[in-house]
Amino acid sequence: MKTESFRKGIVKLCYEPKPKSGIFLLEIDLGKRTKVVPGQFISLKPLNPASVMPRPFSVYKNEGSAVSVLFQVVGPNTSLYSKLKKGDSINVIGPMGRPISINKKAKRYILVGGGIGTAALLLLSKRLKELKIPATALLGFKNLSQMVTNGEFAVNDCQVKVITEKAGLNIAMFKENGLVTDLLEEELREDKGKSVVVACGPNPMLKAVHEMCLKYGNECQVMLEEVMACSSGSCKGCAIFLDEKTVKHVCSDGPAFNSSLLDWSRLIQPPVISLSSQRPRTSNPMETILVGNGKKLVLNYPFLPASGTLGIDALERNPSIAEKMGALVTKGVTKLSRAGNQKPRVCETPSGMLNSIGLENVGIKIFTKEELPRWLQFGLPVIVNVSGSTLEEYVDNSMILVDAGVTILEINISCPNVKEGGMAFGAYPETAYKVIGKVCQAVPQAFIIVKLTPNVTDIVPVTKAVRDAGADAVSLINTLSGMAIDVETRRPRLGNILGGLSGPAIRPVAVKMVWQVVKANLGIPTIGIGGIDSYGASLEFIIAGAQAVGVGTSSFAKRNIVSEIHDGIIDYMKRKGINRIQDLVGSLVTN
């Protein structure tokens, strides 16, 4: 298959054939006559700035220089595609993929489509009409709103039969309350293996079609969908296993495959165990309890501001920021006041930002006298982030804060912005153990959270070291060390040259490290931090095993982000039948 580059297409139309269905028809003029054969697809350049992977779509129709796709709005990019207007330009790769092999001697073709997968079969029905091969289209939908393709198959002289999972149809040729495989069984029972079956839809449906064809002796081809990064065969991401050693790829070898050649055990994921809670509903389903080294930290909500991202002045100007927060976390406090690093201190990066603030703060004396009472006035647990350049400074700062009434400390041994102290302490298990051990000895009554650096080879030994030293919990991760350059001036974009990378770009790293700590079964509570910008992002950490999460960079652009995350998780729990947020902690399914 030839690897192609993006070419500019012009939108001819984009509309929703059935209002409020969420299914859109997009027609694009590629500027020159383009021949698409059954089974091929095109890929559209993502419109969401945070996305880097093209989005593949089966070609629904092809006339002259125009190609059409049918898609359902399911995420940011399909939402943006649905808003395209006539005359808009969009970059397109394709057509791609191998054509479906048509058996011209077949007595009949049976096309089996499920949901939006029916769109991929329309070009095949047209080609069968041209070849004068009889065809039957069996189309299954969840409900009436999804039925946008059935009339098109009739135009191509297909005998059309439609079934929906929900009631609402009273028309001949339509059947309700069933699956499309029910229609297929009726057809194959009398067919005696004479027809060729081609199916497109969800993998469980395709497996059922495959097994039915084996039972009745029919040839079967299935059109598969896998996540693709390149759409051209370069990345090898859309792998399909035929056996232990034989691998094919949907973009270059498919998307249509003979169903008897596939290893279905690798295509179908096992069912996820339901988390429907057996415990009764509580007055606060979000209550979170972190059980540390003989101490407990009770939070009404598992959401915290990441240290360094919420200042007391901003909080006092807009107290609603703290709604649905389980605790408040201060910016880093050092023994002496610090003016911080030279400017520029921040710059934007793809899906994130770099910062090099340099721990600007008023120093611990002014903090305890003037700022701490302002934090405490909100009636929430206050976690004070402690930084230091020496072991003695960490100990002294912790003692001063506890004497001032602070009961929860976050010991920052991980900040990558400081040229001395923090990075060295957090990078090695031995030094991490030493500083945390001294702090825990000095303030045994305090709940000690240790903020860990991701800039290490292995996060688990450092976590084990601080646990053994007496820490009650760990928060991870802090920012990743990074750098950006202004190519016009050839200067670093930060005055300190290096900075800490935060935002959605670091989330996969953060989730991985939380999971590694939880998987190591160290028995220490974790607070997940890194690129949380939605309820789904929060749930990634919680499902990986974090008992609470810290929200930082995203709050700069959306001050009420914590409330939005809370409401999103509440809706998610209702959909899943889960009564307590803690039932989700560590619920990752890996088989």
Phi, psi and omega in degrees: 000133181287133175279129183244160174260167176296142170231154185282127174244156179244128181292125175270321176197155175208116182206169181258103183305322176241111183308139177067015178275338185077006179253128186237148174254122180242121178248130185235132175268119182270003172089339177213158183305129183231123179261119177249130180256158183305132179105345184274164182221166171239160175239137180256140176296136181294142179263341177285123183302336181277353184261145179237350184260129175301153181255118182275143177219135173296142178283127182272313179219158179210115177226114179061240181267002185257140172234147179235144174233152177244126183219158178251138179286115182228352182198187184301318184288315178295329175296318179290322176299323183293343182264002179295145180243161177305130180096345176294150176259149177210139182276136188228139167249137174130180007288148181236167176093159179275141178296153173291133177283120183258126176275102185290349178265000182294143178289327182196153171248138173247116181261123184243114182239140177240120177060226182294344178295343178297332183298328183290347185262352187294315179299325178295319179297323178294318180293322178297323176298317179297325180275358180061036175260122181301146181218144173241131179252118177253114189241126180243137181224156177290320182206180184297327186295336181279349186280089180238000186245345192299323180294327181294323178293325178296324178299328180271022175065023175279145165282119189252131173230132185236143177223144177236153179283337180245152183290164176141006183245136176220053184230140176302149184081346180256144177227141184243166178059061178188182180250157181296334177292337173296317177296319182296318180299320178299321181290314186288335181301325181257356188279330179060037173075014185277334186265151172265132181255131173235127186231149175215131181165196179298149183304319177299324176295317181296322178296319178296321177296314179303312182294326179290322179291323174299318182298320185258000175080028180261142172294140184221130171243140178237142178259116188261154176233128175223157177296129180241146175258319186251333183070007187230004179094000183280316189277339181063028183279329187267057188283142174232127182266132172267324173202193185299329186248345185258120182237133172242169182230134187300320186288325186254330180258347183236209015276356181268132179226147171294122188296334183285348181268350189272147172271095186292337179294336178267344180276328186255120176283144177296154181298144178280134179294132181294140176257014178309118189290135174274346179282150179292157176297146179246166179294334178227093182293349182265358183302135183230132180238118176263114181263111183261215183279073182083008181228159179235144171239113182260124180241134176290333178221147182273025185244130180231152169281135177294141183302141179091356184247357178223117179262155183294326178297316179295323181292320180291328177289329183220078183299340181296344177305325186278355178300133180072010172274140178278336179199166175253143179236125183280169169289164182298137180244132177243171184297311179255158177295150179228135178279343179089185184279164177290159179274163354293145182255340181224151171207151181275145176229167178304120179059034178177198178207156171254140174227147176219067184288321179082028176058041174301126177197169187276354183091157192291328181295310180293324180300309183293328183279318189250318187271321183304315178301329180290324177293319185290339184295345184275355175075016178250155173304137180248123178256117181264125179276124186249128176236160180198161179260342179223163177301318182298324181292320176300315181295312181299315180298318181296318180294319180297317181293316180295321176298333180274001176105003178283133181249348182230124180240140170249109184273112186270095176255024191228357188298122183275001184271346186261134185285347180220158172086265192309311183297317182295319181295319186277347187277342187229138180303321184295313181287326176297316179299318185296312183289319181290323177300317180293320179295314182296325176292323184285326183227067185296340181279345184275149173275116188256118173255134179251124179271119188263148177273142174276353186275055180224162178289319183217120183285336187293313180300323179292319177298316179298322181296315182288329174297313180295333180281349177117004180297148180266335181199165174233146172244132183205137013242163167280185183290154174275141179291132182208177184207147175223148184234135171277109187289338179289321181259348184062027178251154173298148180278352174244142179296331179270007182071300180261155179208183180257126180273129177225176180103179184306335181300332184263357186302314180302325178293317181295315179298319179301315184290322174300314180298320180297318179294315180295317181298329180288351175055052183274348177074027179238131181298148180238144173245117184272132181220141174139097173075024180281117182227010182195170178294326179296320178296320177298317181295330176303313180293317183295315179295327177290340177132357178289136179270344174211166181225149177251131182250126185233269189306321183296338180288344178292322181269340182218097187295331183264024186299325182293319177296320178297319179297315179303309183296323179295321180289323176300315178298318179300315181296323177296318180296325184266357180070035182253130185267334185228137180299328182293341176292343179271341185296123178070026184268018182302133177258119185246356181274000000 
